Amino acid sequence: MSNQTPFETEIAQLLVTTLNLKVEPGEISPLDPLFGEGLGLDSIDALEIALVVHQHYGYKLRSDDPDNTTIFSSLRSLCEAIQKNRTIP
């Protein structure tokens, strides 16, 4: 079990549902990598995440954002970016 904040749990559930992941949301460690050796996500998954984040939180993740490596590095960093930039409460 991880040390997820309530918002991290919400986003983990969104990731699991959107990407049809074979893990429970609570199994996603907030600091583990989302891509590569972590959850094993790929660029198509990143596009799906960007779409669902925009739909649910109004935050438009852009492919040309120089901070994408940081934003998508872990569940925690993704959640921090969403909370900082969301337009839908």
Number of C-alpha atoms within 10 A of each C-alpha: 9 12 13 20 12 9 14 22 21 14 21 24 18 17 20 15 13 14 15 9 14 9 12 12 21 16 13 25 21 22 15 14 19 22 16 9 9 14 16 11 15 11 9 10 16 17 14 14 20 16 16 16 20 17 12 13 15 16 20 16 20 11 11 7 9 9 13 15 10 11 18 18 18 21 22 23 18 21 21 15 17 21 15 10 14 16 13 11 7
